[in-house]
Amino acid sequence: MTKLTLKFEERVLREILMGPQVVKIGRLPDNTVVIDNPAVSGHHARIFRESNNYVLEDLGSTNGTFVNERRVTRHMLANSDVIQVGKHRLLFEQAGAEEPVPAEEAAPSPVEQMIPELGGTVFLDTKAQRELLAKQMAEAQAAKGVPAAVAAAAPAAPAAPPKLGVLTVLAGRTDQSEYTLQAHTSLIGKSETATVRLKGWFKPKVAAAIARKGDGYVLTPVAGKVMLNNQPLRERHELREGDVLQVSGLTLQFNLKS
């Protein structure tokens, strides 16, 4: 079993079981390991399988990624290596040989999905995750007195379509009057990849990020002045119907629609 243990000072914050999926580390909410600290870049570093080994790569972070107190850009991890990102440390522990994975699974893909958190541990091994979910479902049905065979045969109720977030422009210069937040992460900024493009020479490339989290949305300030309901926003915030965002001269209202 291979795992990462995230620590702040001497306090253990989380354990992450490693599998073939890419582990992304950074401040933005679309990372696998989110470290909400100004010293950590939005997308700071990543760890991925390469044959039977795990490789750590720095993603051009501002303050750097360190292994055993030495700054690295790319490093093949060994058992007991200590990774430092900002003021947080991740202990890499590897027991036994890893099963080889196909090259297409080992290499990082352009878009990696967030892995749900279960019981305080992020499971990156999808097989283990499926088994755990099946076990939890069986236990829940047993607690309700539903026989396992009946529960397995019962047709699943159709899931209601998720509501989509919408940003309506109330004031300021931009390309559209309304934006639907369909992507996993929508950026507000001057960058060409931003969903909401800011106009002006001195606007930040990424001022804020809005990530889908289940049926809701989380706003994270990144650069420049970000206000929420006329109050400065300095940390992540779960958006609610009617919230008003002010980002670098642009005023937007958040709502949900079916």
C-alpha positions in Angstrom: 0.0 0.0 0.0 1.2 3.5 -0.9 -0.1 6.6 0.8 0.5 10.3 1.5 0.0 11.7 4.9 -0.7 15.5 4.9 0.6 17.3 8.0 0.6 20.8 9.3 3.4 21.1 12.0 2.8 17.8 13.8 -0.9 17.5 13.3 -2.1 14.9 10.7 -4.8 16.5 8.5 -5.5 13.7 6.0 -4.3 10.4 4.5 -4.5 9.8 0.8 -4.3 6.3 -0.6 -2.3 6.3 -3.9 -3.5 4.5 -7.1 -2.9 5.1 -10.8 -4.8 8.4 -10.8 -2.9 11.7 -10.8 -2.9 13.5 -7.4 -3.0 17.3 -7.8 -1.9 19.5 -5.0 -2.7 23.2 -4.8 -4.9 26.0 -3.4 -7.8 25.9 -5.9 -10.7 23.6 -5.1 -10.3 21.4 -8.2 -7.2 19.8 -6.7 -7.2 16.4 -5.1 -5.3 17.8 -2.1 -6.5 21.3 -1.4 -4.2 23.5 0.8 -5.8 26.8 1.4 -2.7 28.8 2.2 -1.4 32.0 0.4 2.1 30.4 0.1 0.6 27.6 -2.1 -0.1 28.2 -5.8 -3.5 27.5 -7.4 -2.1 24.4 -9.1 1.2 23.8 -7.2 2.4 20.2 -7.9 1.2 16.8 -9.0 2.1 13.1 -8.3 1.6 10.4 -10.9 2.5 6.8 -11.6 5.3 6.1 -14.0 5.7 2.3 -14.5 6.2 1.0 -10.9 7.3 4.4 -9.5 5.6 7.6 -8.3 6.9 10.9 -9.7 6.4 14.4 -8.2 6.4 17.4 -10.5 6.3 21.0 -9.6 3.8 22.9 -11.8 5.7 26.2 -12.0 4.7 27.2 -8.5 5.7 30.6 -7.1 7.3 29.3 -3.9 8.5 26.0 -5.1 8.1 22.3 -4.1 10.7 20.7 -1.8 11.6 17.0 -1.1 13.7 16.4 2.0 14.4 20.2 2.2 15.7 20.3 -1.4 13.8 22.2 -4.1 12.8 20.0 -7.0 11.0 20.4 -10.3 10.7 16.6 -11.0 11.6 13.9 -8.5 11.1 10.1 -8.3 9.7 9.5 -4.9 11.2 7.0 -2.4 9.7 5.6 0.8 9.8 8.1 3.6 10.4 11.1 1.4 8.9 14.3 2.9 7.3 16.7 0.4 6.9 20.4 1.5 4.3 22.6 -0.1 4.1 26.0 1.6 4.0 25.3 5.3 2.4 21.9 4.9 4.3 18.5 4.6 3.3 15.3 2.9 4.9 12.1 4.0 5.3 9.6 1.2 5.1 5.9 2.3 5.4 2.9 0.0 5.2 -0.6 1.3 5.8 -3.4 -1.3 6.0 -3.3 -5.0 3.2 -1.6 -7.0 1.3 -3.4 -9.7 2.3 -2.1 -13.1 -0.2 0.0 -14.9 -0.6 0.7 -18.6 1.2 3.8 -19.9 -2.0 5.6 -20.7 -3.1 5.2 -17.1 0.2 6.2 -15.6 0.6 9.4 -17.5 -1.3 12.5 -16.3 -4.4 13.3 -18.4 -5.2 16.8 -19.4 -8.4 16.8 -17.3 -8.5 14.8 -14.0 -11.8 14.5 -12.1 -12.0 15.3 -8.4 -12.2 12.2 -6.2 -14.9 12.2 -3.5 -13.8 12.2 0.1 -15.0 9.2 2.2 -14.6 9.1 6.0 -11.8 11.7 5.9 -9.6 9.7 3.5 -9.4 10.4 -0.2 -9.5 7.1 -2.1 -7.7 7.3 -5.5 -7.9 3.6 -6.1 -11.3 3.4 -8.0 -11.7 -0.3 -7.4 -11.3 0.2 -3.6 -13.7 3.1 -3.8 -16.4 1.1 -5.5 -16.1 -1.7 -3.0 -16.3 0.7 -0.1 -19.4 2.4 -1.6 -21.1 -1.0 -2.2 -20.4 -2.0 1.4 -21.7 1.3 2.8 -24.9 0.9 0.7 -25.4 -2.7 1.9 -25.0 -1.6 5.5 -27.4 1.2 5.1 -30.1 -1.1 3.6 -29.5 -3.6 6.4 -30.0 -1.0 9.0 -33.4 -0.2 7.4 -34.4 -3.9 7.4 -34.2 -4.3 3.7 -32.9 -7.7 2.5 -29.8 -7.4 0.3 -31.4 -9.4 -2.5 -34.4 -7.1 -2.5 -32.2 -4.0 -2.4 -30.2 -5.2 -5.3 -33.3 -6.0 -7.4 -35.0 -2.7 -6.7 -34.8 -0.3 -9.6 -32.9 2.9 -8.8 -34.9 6.0 -8.7 -34.1 8.4 -11.5 -31.8 11.1 -10.3 -33.0 14.7 -10.6 -30.9 16.7 -13.0 -28.5 18.9 -11.1 -29.1 22.7 -11.0 -26.5 24.8 -12.9 -25.1 28.0 -11.5 -25.6 31.2 -13.4 -23.7 34.5 -13.2 -25.6 37.5 -14.3 -23.6 40.7 -15.1 -25.0 43.6 -13.1 -22.2 46.1 -13.9 -18.9 46.3 -15.6 -17.3 45.4 -19.0 -17.3 41.8 -20.3 -18.4 39.7 -23.3 -21.8 38.5 -22.2 -24.6 39.5 -19.9 -25.0 36.0 -18.4 -22.7 33.0 -17.9 -23.7 29.4 -17.2 -21.2 27.6 -15.0 -21.2 24.2 -16.7 -17.5 23.4 -16.3 -16.0 21.6 -13.3 -14.0 24.8 -12.6 -14.9 28.2 -14.1 -12.4 31.0 -13.9 -12.9 34.8 -13.8 -10.0 36.8 -15.1 -8.2 38.1 -18.1 -6.8 34.7 -19.1 -7.9 33.2 -22.5 -9.1 30.1 -20.6 -11.4 32.2 -18.3 -15.1 31.6 -18.5 -15.8 35.2 -17.5 -13.3 37.5 -19.3 -12.2 40.7 -17.5 -11.5 43.7 -19.7 -8.6 46.1 -19.1 -4.8 46.2 -19.1 -4.2 45.7 -15.4 -6.7 43.0 -14.7 -5.4 39.7 -13.1 -5.2 36.6 -15.4 -7.2 34.7 -12.8 -9.0 36.8 -10.2 -11.3 34.1 -8.8 -12.3 30.4 -9.4 -15.7 28.9 -9.0 -15.8 25.1 -8.6 -18.8 22.7 -8.7 -19.0 20.7 -5.5 -21.9 18.2 -5.6 -25.0 20.3 -6.2 -23.4 23.5 -5.1 -20.6 25.9 -6.1 -17.5 27.1 -4.2 -15.9 30.5 -4.9 -12.2 30.9 -4.2 -10.4 34.3 -4.5 -7.1 34.1 -6.3 -5.7 37.6 -7.1 -6.8 41.2 -7.0 -9.7 42.5 -5.0 -12.7 40.1 -4.6 -15.8 41.2 -2.7 -18.8 39.1 -1.8 -22.0 40.9 -0.7 -20.0 44.1 -0.2 -17.5 42.3 2.1 -13.8 41.5 1.3 -13.5 37.8 0.5 -10.2 36.2 1.6 -11.0 32.5 1.7 -13.2 29.9 0.0 -17.0 30.5 0.2 -19.9 28.2 -0.7 -22.1 30.3 -2.9 -25.8 30.9 -2.2 -28.7 32.1 -4.3 -28.6 35.9 -4.8 -24.9 36.3 -3.7 -23.3 39.3 -5.4 -19.7 39.1 -6.5 -17.5 42.1 -7.2 -14.3 41.1 -9.0 -11.9 43.7 -10.4 -14.6 46.2 -11.4 -17.2 43.6 -12.5 -20.4 43.0 -10.5 -22.1 39.6 -10.9 -25.0 37.9 -9.2 -25.1 34.2 -8.6 -28.2 32.1 -9.0 -29.2 28.4 -9.7 -31.4 27.2 -12.5 -32.7 23.8 -13.5 
